[in-house]
Amino acid sequence: MIWFTSDTHFGHENVLKFTDRPWETIWQMNDAIVDSINGKVAVDDELYILGDFSFKMTAQDAYGLRKRIACRRIHLVPGNHDKDWTQPA
């Protein structure tokens, strides 16, 4: 199956204030979104994340969250909040 999502905003603390996301901390949000994806998307499915995967995270931290998503075929399309993922900072 092919899945699409966008605007996960992993690491973006202000998204909790600007939206109606139900979590108190960014860590709760990150965990819940990863768990939700893993609960729907199978390992052999294909997942497109169409922008704003993360915000104000290092490439290492964003990669760590990506690795927690069980799906093996993920296509990350950079959005306006995504940093240059080729740079470690």
N, C-alpha and C positions, 0 to 999 in steps of 0.2 A: 504494500500500500504506500502511497505517497501522501505526506503530510506537509502542511504549511503553517507557520506561525511567525510572529514578529513582535518586536518591542518587549522582549523579556526584561530588558534593562537590569540585568544582573549587576549588583554592586551600587546601584543608583539610589542612595538613601532618600533623596528628595522626591523620588517617584511615589514614595509612601504618603507624602504630604499632598502631592498634586493630584492624586488619583484616589479611587475608592478601594485600593488593594487592602485586604483585611489583616495584614500582618503588622506587628509592632516593631520588628527589627528587620534589617536587610538580610540577616542570616536566615531568619525564618522564611522570608520571601524566596531567597535563593533555593533553599532546601525544598520548599513546597512546589516551586515551579519545576525543578528537576524531577521530583517525585511524580508530579502530574504528567510530565512528558513521558517518563518511563512507564507510567501506568497505562498509557495509550499507544505509544509508538513501539512496535516490536523491533528487536535487534536487527532483523533483516529488512525492515522498512526503509524508506527514504524520507528524510526530513529537510525541508528548506526553512531556514530562519532568515526572514526578509528584513534585516536591518535592526539596529539597536539591540544587539545581543547583550552588550555590557556598557557600563559607563563608569569612569573613574576607577578602573581596575587595571592592574598591571597585566601584561600579556600572559604572564605565568598564572595569575589568579583566574583569568578568563579561560585559559587552557585547562586549568584544574576543574572548573565547572563543566566545560565541554566534555572532558573525559568521564565525568560522572553520568552523562547521558548515555544510556546503553546502546542506542541506535548507532550502527557503524557508518552509515552513509548520511552524513550531515553536510549540507551546503550552507555556508554562512555568507550572506550578502551584507557587506558593511553598510551601516546607516550613518546618519549624521552624528550620532553620539559614540560611535565606535572609533577607537583610536587606531593608529597605524599598527596593525598586529605584527608587522615585521620588526618593530622596535620593542625591545624588552621592557622599557619603562612605560 
